[in-house]
Amino acid sequence: MGESVNVFLFTNDLRVHDNQALANAVKRQGHLICLFCYKTWWFENHLQQGQSLGHHRAAFLTQSLMNLGHVLDGMGQTLLLFTGSVTEAIEELERSLTPGSTINSVFRSFNVGVYENREWQSAARDLPLVNFEEIETHTLFKKQQLVPLFHSFDLSYSQFRKRIESSQEPLAPIPTLTSLPPPPSDINDVLITKSPHFQLTGLGDDTTHQRHFWGGETRALNHLTDYFSEHLPAHYKEVRNSLNGWENSTKLSAWLSNGCLSVRLVYQYLKHYEAKVTANESTYWVYFELLWREYFQWSAYVNQEKLFAHSGTNGRKPLTSFYSERFAKWCSGTTPYPIVNACMNHLNSEGYLSNRGRQIVASCFVNELSLDWRYGAAYFESTLLDYDVASNWGNWQYLAGVGSGTKGKRHFDLEKQARLFDKSGEYCEKWGTDREILPLDSVDMADWPA
């Protein structure tokens, strides 16, 4: 006799806590399959001729999936992995079920990414007998709360923040699930064998704690508790622009990016800290930054393909060219600007860079180097372990002056930035190199040696 089966597709919500989409799947009658799909485009070359899923992102994602699999195993479940589209995964799952068994519904957390949504919508069209359901878990607010802003999302961040703060309150997290329906008895490892081998081996468990960033819900919750158990939130604004130092920012972005951590839970911890410890300008600034993230999420949702357009979401096409030598020097940290080189060396080494460092190198990219901002955004996409499609591409548009509500490029004085945020030169000394700093260009406009 066949069984009734539902599928939960993990995407940007690699956790069990505060996962309303997963909770909805649990309520549905029948067995449950937990699934994660690697996207084929992650392994294809893009603008910067590199893979979207670079080494640091791949490692962090793998750690996150390993931890999720461990958590699910403790709840009597199994995380199945597949490389390919949602349609292909569901079709293969159906072939592996006992004859007569059917997949009734597929659940996921809502995603603002245009390509992720196209794939989801395509699967719904390809599989008309399957019910597809999604709900927001990656943001502080639901779509219904922000509908008045969607007619024309040309608001600046300040306008967005003021309207949100005066009219909406972030949603509260739901209780953590304590049990899950079991998987079908006949599910085998057919999907696991199709997963990328390099993603699943050679990383092991985080037993030495030598790395600060380690993927997974368990580590995310531990870090959240640690951060709000100390004095750090009360001094956040004072140190947030530092180029180096683990305690100089919340360091929550990596776990928020792939959903190992719920942003609503972060807000709950923040409000509890303000109620029990102190509420000051620094604690408010933590929320201020969470709203920046929220702003980029909904701007990406409304603007869709424009997030990746040269002219951005405001339609102002910048005057740029592509200088391959300049791009290569920026990527490798060999420009004529020591502070930029230090930041890029830091990024390439650890897959992470402070917010101030990101602004510095992006400003150099679009101003001093006169390069197409999309190449810089694509390089960050490949390199950052905390890559989030909305925040990354939205921030680059903002720096390039082509984003919603922007009036022009943001141009940082690189020498001034070094004086302000690396007074002693310690950061440049730590992340600089001994290589000779060469001129920006080796040839002139007529390709003669400079």
C-alpha positions as CSV (number, residue, x, y, z in Angstrom):
1,M,0.0,0.0,0.0
2,G,1.3,3.4,-0.9
3,E,2.2,6.1,1.5
4,S,1.5,9.8,1.6
5,V,4.7,11.8,1.5
6,N,5.6,15.5,1.9
7,V,9.0,17.1,1.1
8,F,10.7,19.9,2.9
9,L,13.2,21.7,0.7
10,F,15.9,23.4,2.8
11,T,17.3,26.5,1.1
12,N,18.1,29.7,3.1
13,D,16.9,28.2,6.4
14,L,19.4,25.5,7.4
15,R,18.0,25.2,10.9
16,V,15.2,23.7,13.0
17,H,14.6,26.6,15.4
18,D,12.1,29.3,14.3
19,N,11.4,27.7,11.0
20,Q,7.7,28.2,10.3
21,A,8.0,26.7,6.9
22,L,9.2,23.4,8.4
23,A,6.5,23.6,11.1
24,N,3.9,23.8,8.3
25,A,5.3,20.7,6.7
26,V,5.2,18.9,10.0
27,K,1.5,19.7,10.4
28,R,0.7,18.0,7.1
29,Q,-0.3,14.3,7.3
30,G,2.1,11.8,6.0
31,H,5.8,11.0,5.9
32,L,8.4,13.7,5.5
33,I,11.5,13.9,3.3
34,C,14.1,16.5,4.1
35,L,16.0,17.7,1.0
36,F,18.7,20.1,0.0
37,C,19.6,20.8,-3.6
38,Y,22.9,22.0,-4.8
39,K,22.4,24.4,-7.7
40,T,24.3,23.7,-10.9
41,W,25.0,27.4,-11.5
42,W,27.0,27.4,-8.3
43,F,29.7,25.5,-10.1
44,E,29.7,27.5,-13.4
45,N,32.0,30.4,-14.3
46,H,30.5,33.9,-14.0
47,L,31.6,37.4,-14.6
48,Q,34.9,37.1,-12.8
49,Q,35.5,33.7,-14.5
50,G,35.2,31.9,-11.2
51,Q,32.6,29.7,-9.6
52,S,29.7,31.3,-7.7
53,L,30.4,28.9,-4.8
54,G,34.0,29.5,-4.0
55,H,36.2,27.6,-1.4
56,H,35.2,29.6,1.7
57,R,31.4,29.5,0.9
58,A,31.6,25.8,0.0
59,A,33.3,25.0,3.3
60,F,30.9,27.0,5.4
61,L,27.9,25.5,3.5
62,T,29.2,22.0,4.0
63,Q,29.7,22.5,7.7
64,S,26.2,23.9,7.9
65,L,24.7,20.9,6.1
66,M,26.7,18.4,8.2
67,N,25.4,20.0,11.4
68,L,21.8,20.1,10.0
69,G,22.1,16.4,9.1
70,H,23.3,15.7,12.7
71,V,20.4,17.6,14.2
72,L,17.8,15.9,11.9
73,D,19.3,12.5,12.7
74,G,18.7,13.1,16.4
75,M,15.0,13.7,15.5
76,G,14.7,10.5,13.5
77,Q,15.2,12.2,10.1
78,T,17.7,12.1,7.3
79,L,19.0,15.0,5.1
80,L,19.0,14.0,1.5
81,L,21.3,15.9,-0.9
82,F,20.9,16.3,-4.6
83,T,22.6,18.3,-7.4
84,G,20.2,19.7,-9.9
85,S,16.8,21.4,-10.1
86,V,13.9,21.0,-7.7
87,T,11.9,19.4,-10.5
88,E,14.6,16.8,-11.1
89,A,15.0,16.0,-7.4
90,I,11.2,15.5,-6.9
91,E,10.9,13.3,-9.9
92,E,13.8,11.1,-8.7
93,L,12.3,11.0,-5.3
94,E,9.0,9.8,-6.7
95,R,10.8,7.0,-8.6
96,S,12.5,5.8,-5.4
97,L,9.2,5.5,-3.5
98,T,7.1,2.4,-3.2
99,P,4.6,2.0,-6.1
100,G,1.4,3.8,-5.1
101,S,3.2,6.3,-2.8
102,T,2.8,9.9,-3.8
103,I,4.5,13.2,-3.0
104,N,1.6,15.5,-2.0
105,S,3.3,18.8,-1.1
106,V,6.7,20.5,-1.2
107,F,7.4,23.2,1.4
108,R,10.2,25.8,1.5
109,S,11.1,29.1,3.1
110,F,10.4,32.1,0.8
111,N,13.5,33.4,-1.0
112,V,13.9,36.8,-2.5
113,G,16.4,35.7,-5.2
114,V,15.0,35.9,-8.8
115,Y,16.8,32.7,-10.0
116,E,15.7,30.7,-6.9
117,N,12.1,31.9,-7.5
118,R,12.2,31.0,-11.1
119,E,13.3,27.5,-10.3
120,W,10.5,27.2,-7.7
121,Q,7.9,28.4,-10.1
122,S,9.2,26.1,-12.8
123,A,8.9,23.1,-10.5
124,A,5.3,24.1,-9.7
125,R,4.5,24.2,-13.4
126,D,6.3,21.0,-14.2
127,L,4.6,19.1,-11.4
128,P,1.0,20.2,-11.4
129,L,-0.2,17.3,-9.2
130,V,2.1,18.4,-6.3
131,N,1.2,21.3,-4.0
132,F,3.9,23.9,-3.5
133,E,3.9,26.0,-0.4
134,E,6.3,28.7,1.0
135,I,6.4,31.1,3.9
136,E,8.8,33.8,4.9
137,T,11.4,32.8,7.5
138,H,14.5,34.7,6.3
139,T,13.3,38.2,7.2
140,L,12.0,40.2,10.2
141,F,8.7,40.9,8.4
142,K,6.3,39.2,6.1
143,K,5.3,40.5,2.7
144,Q,1.8,41.4,3.9
145,Q,3.3,43.9,6.4
146,L,5.2,45.7,3.7
147,V,2.8,45.7,0.7
148,P,2.4,49.5,0.7
149,L,6.1,49.8,0.0
150,F,6.1,47.4,-3.0
151,H,4.2,49.6,-5.5
152,S,7.4,51.4,-6.4
153,F,10.4,50.4,-4.3
154,D,12.5,53.5,-4.9
155,L,12.8,54.4,-1.2
156,S,16.2,55.3,0.3
157,Y,17.2,53.3,3.3
158,S,16.4,56.2,5.6
159,Q,12.9,56.4,4.2
160,F,12.3,52.7,4.5
161,R,13.6,52.6,8.1
162,K,11.4,55.5,9.2
163,R,8.3,54.0,7.7
164,I,9.0,50.6,9.2
165,E,9.9,51.9,12.7
166,S,6.7,53.9,12.9
167,S,4.3,51.3,11.7
168,Q,5.6,47.7,12.1
169,E,7.1,45.4,14.7
170,P,9.3,42.4,13.7
171,L,7.6,39.0,14.0
172,A,8.4,36.9,17.1
173,P,10.2,33.5,16.6
174,I,8.1,30.4,17.0
175,P,9.0,27.6,19.4
176,T,11.7,25.2,18.3
177,L,10.3,21.9,16.9
178,T,10.8,18.9,19.1
179,S,9.8,16.2,16.7
180,L,9.5,15.5,13.0
181,P,7.5,12.9,11.0
182,P,9.6,10.0,9.9
183,P,10.8,9.6,6.3
184,P,9.3,6.9,4.1
185,S,10.5,3.5,4.9
186,D,11.7,2.8,1.4
187,I,13.9,6.0,0.8
188,N,17.4,5.0,-0.1
189,D,20.6,6.9,-0.6
190,V,20.1,7.4,-4.4
191,L,20.2,11.2,-3.9
192,I,23.2,11.3,-1.6
193,T,25.3,9.6,-4.2
194,K,24.6,12.5,-6.6
195,S,26.0,15.2,-4.3
196,P,29.3,16.9,-5.0
197,H,32.0,14.7,-3.5
198,F,34.3,17.6,-2.5
199,Q,31.5,19.2,-0.5
200,L,31.1,16.2,1.8
201,T,34.7,15.1,2.7
202,G,37.8,16.4,4.3
203,L,36.3,19.0,6.6
204,G,35.5,16.9,9.7
205,D,33.9,18.2,12.9
206,D,34.7,21.4,14.7
207,T,36.6,19.9,17.7
208,T,39.5,22.3,17.9
209,H,37.5,25.6,17.8
210,Q,40.4,27.2,16.0
211,R,38.0,28.8,13.5
212,H,35.6,31.5,14.6
213,F,33.3,30.9,11.7
214,W,32.0,27.4,11.5
215,G,28.8,26.6,9.8
216,G,25.7,25.1,11.4
217,E,22.8,25.9,13.7
218,T,24.5,24.6,16.8
219,R,27.5,27.0,16.4
220,A,25.2,29.8,15.4
221,L,23.1,29.6,18.6
222,N,26.2,29.3,20.7
223,H,27.6,32.5,19.2
224,L,24.3,34.3,19.6
225,T,24.2,33.4,23.3
226,D,27.8,34.4,23.8
227,Y,27.5,37.7,22.1
228,F,24.5,38.9,24.1
229,S,25.8,37.5,27.4
230,E,28.6,40.1,27.5
231,H,29.1,43.9,27.2
232,L,29.6,43.8,23.5
233,P,26.1,45.0,22.3
234,A,26.3,48.0,24.6
235,H,29.5,49.2,22.7
236,Y,28.7,48.0,19.2
237,K,28.5,51.4,17.5
238,E,31.8,52.5,19.0
239,V,33.8,49.6,17.4
240,R,31.7,48.6,14.4
241,N,34.0,50.3,11.9
242,S,37.1,48.5,13.0
243,L,38.9,46.6,10.2
244,N,40.0,43.7,12.4
245,G,39.0,41.9,15.6
246,W,36.4,39.3,16.3
247,E,34.5,41.3,19.0
248,N,34.3,44.5,16.9
249,S,31.0,43.5,15.2
250,T,28.2,41.0,15.9
251,K,29.7,38.4,13.4
252,L,26.2,37.1,12.9
253,S,26.1,37.6,9.1
254,A,27.6,34.2,8.1
255,W,24.9,32.3,10.0
256,L,22.2,34.6,8.9
257,S,23.2,34.3,5.3
258,N,22.3,30.6,4.9
259,G,19.6,30.6,7.6
260,C,21.5,28.7,10.3
261,L,20.3,31.5,12.5
262,S,16.9,33.2,12.6
263,V,17.0,37.0,12.3
264,R,13.8,37.1,14.4
265,L,15.6,35.3,17.2
266,V,18.4,37.8,16.9
267,Y,15.9,40.6,17.4
268,Q,14.4,38.8,20.4
269,Y,17.8,38.4,22.0
270,L,18.4,42.1,21.4
271,K,15.2,43.2,23.0
272,H,15.8,41.0,26.0
273,Y,19.3,42.5,26.3
274,E,17.9,46.0,26.2
275,A,15.3,45.1,28.9
276,K,17.6,43.3,31.2
277,V,21.0,44.9,30.7
278,T,20.9,48.3,28.9
279,A,19.4,50.1,26.0
280,N,21.5,52.7,24.4
281,E,22.6,54.0,21.0
282,S,24.8,51.0,20.3
283,T,22.0,48.5,21.0
284,Y,19.7,50.5,18.7
285,W,22.4,50.4,16.1
286,V,22.4,46.6,16.1
287,Y,18.7,46.9,15.0
288,F,19.6,49.7,12.6
289,E,21.9,47.2,10.8
290,L,19.3,44.5,10.9
291,L,17.0,46.9,9.1
292,W,19.7,47.5,6.5
293,R,19.6,43.8,5.8
294,E,15.8,43.9,5.7
295,Y,15.9,46.8,3.2
296,F,18.1,44.9,0.8
297,Q,16.0,41.7,1.1
298,W,12.8,43.5,0.0
299,S,14.5,45.7,-2.6
300,A,15.8,42.5,-4.2
301,Y,12.4,40.9,-4.1
302,V,10.7,43.9,-5.8
303,N,13.4,44.6,-8.3
304,Q,14.2,41.0,-9.4
305,E,16.6,41.0,-12.4
306,K,17.4,44.7,-11.9
307,L,19.5,43.6,-8.9
308,F,22.1,42.3,-11.4
309,A,21.7,45.0,-14.1
310,H,24.6,47.4,-15.0
311,S,22.2,50.3,-14.5
312,G,21.0,48.9,-11.2
313,T,17.5,49.4,-9.8
314,N,17.5,53.2,-10.4
315,G,18.3,52.9,-14.1
316,R,21.4,55.1,-14.0
317,K,24.0,53.3,-16.1
318,P,27.5,54.3,-14.9
319,L,30.4,55.1,-17.1
320,T,32.8,52.2,-16.8
321,S,35.0,50.0,-18.8
322,F,36.8,46.7,-18.1
323,Y,40.5,46.8,-17.5
324,S,41.6,43.2,-17.0
325,E,44.9,44.2,-15.4
326,R,43.2,46.5,-12.8
327,F,40.6,43.8,-12.0
328,A,43.3,41.2,-11.5
329,K,45.3,43.5,-9.2
330,W,42.3,44.3,-7.1
331,C,41.4,40.6,-6.7
332,S,45.0,39.7,-5.8
333,G,45.6,42.7,-3.5
334,T,48.4,44.2,-5.6
335,T,47.0,47.7,-6.3
336,P,48.9,50.9,-5.6
337,Y,46.7,51.3,-2.4
338,P,48.0,49.6,0.7
339,I,44.8,49.7,2.6
340,V,42.9,48.1,-0.3
341,N,45.6,45.4,-0.7
342,A,45.4,44.6,3.0
343,C,41.6,44.2,2.9
344,M,41.7,42.0,-0.2
345,N,44.4,39.8,1.3
346,H,42.3,39.5,4.4
347,L,39.2,38.6,2.3
348,N,41.1,36.1,0.2
349,S,42.6,34.4,3.2
350,E,39.6,34.1,5.4
351,G,36.5,34.6,3.2
352,Y,35.4,37.4,5.4
353,L,35.9,41.2,5.6
354,S,34.6,43.8,7.9
355,N,31.8,46.1,6.6
356,R,34.2,49.0,6.6
357,G,36.7,47.0,4.6
358,R,34.1,46.0,2.1
359,Q,33.1,49.7,1.6
360,I,36.8,50.7,1.1
361,V,37.6,48.1,-1.5
362,A,34.2,48.6,-3.3
363,S,34.8,52.4,-3.4
364,C,38.3,51.8,-4.9
365,F,36.8,49.4,-7.4
366,V,34.2,51.8,-8.8
367,N,36.1,55.1,-8.4
368,E,39.9,54.7,-8.6
369,L,39.7,51.7,-10.9
370,S,36.6,52.8,-12.9
371,L,35.5,49.2,-13.2
372,D,32.0,47.7,-13.8
373,W,30.7,47.2,-10.3
374,R,29.1,43.9,-11.2
375,Y,32.5,42.2,-11.5
376,G,33.3,43.2,-7.9
377,A,29.9,42.0,-6.7
378,A,30.5,38.7,-8.5
379,Y,34.0,38.3,-6.9
380,F,32.4,38.9,-3.5
381,E,29.7,36.3,-4.3
382,S,32.4,33.7,-4.9
383,T,34.7,34.6,-2.0
384,L,32.5,35.7,1.0
385,L,31.5,32.9,3.3
386,D,28.6,35.1,4.5
387,Y,27.4,35.8,0.9
388,D,23.7,36.8,0.7
389,V,22.3,37.6,-2.7
390,A,20.3,40.6,-1.6
391,S,22.8,42.2,0.8
392,N,25.8,41.7,-1.5
393,W,24.4,43.0,-4.7
394,G,22.4,45.6,-3.0
395,N,25.4,47.0,-1.1
396,W,27.4,47.1,-4.4
397,Q,24.6,49.0,-6.1
398,Y,24.6,51.4,-3.2
399,L,28.3,52.1,-3.5
400,A,28.2,52.3,-7.3
401,G,25.3,54.8,-7.1
402,V,22.8,52.7,-9.1
403,G,20.7,51.3,-6.2
404,S,17.3,52.3,-5.0
405,G,17.2,55.7,-3.4
406,T,20.8,56.5,-4.3
407,K,21.9,59.8,-5.9
408,G,25.5,59.0,-6.9
409,K,28.5,56.9,-6.2
410,R,30.0,56.8,-2.7
411,H,33.7,57.8,-2.9
412,F,36.0,57.2,0.0
413,D,39.3,58.9,0.4
414,L,41.6,55.9,0.8
415,E,44.4,57.6,2.6
416,K,41.8,59.1,5.0
417,Q,40.3,55.7,5.6
418,A,43.7,54.3,6.5
419,R,44.4,57.2,8.9
420,L,41.0,56.7,10.6
421,F,40.8,53.0,10.8
422,D,44.4,51.8,10.8
423,K,46.2,54.6,12.6
424,S,49.1,52.4,13.8
425,G,49.4,50.6,10.4
426,E,48.9,47.3,12.3
427,Y,46.2,46.1,9.9
428,C,48.2,46.8,6.8
429,E,51.3,45.3,8.3
430,K,49.3,42.1,9.2
431,W,47.5,41.7,5.9
432,G,49.9,43.4,3.5
433,T,52.6,41.7,1.5
434,D,56.3,42.2,0.8
435,R,55.7,42.4,-2.9
436,E,56.7,45.6,-4.6
437,I,53.7,47.9,-5.3
438,L,53.6,48.5,-9.0
439,P,51.7,51.2,-11.0
440,L,48.0,50.5,-11.6
441,D,48.5,50.1,-15.4
442,S,51.4,48.7,-17.3
443,V,50.3,50.0,-20.6
444,D,48.8,53.3,-21.8
445,M,45.6,53.9,-23.8
446,A,47.4,52.9,-27.0
447,D,48.8,49.7,-25.4
448,W,52.3,51.1,-25.1
449,P,54.2,50.2,-22.0
450,A,53.5,52.8,-19.3
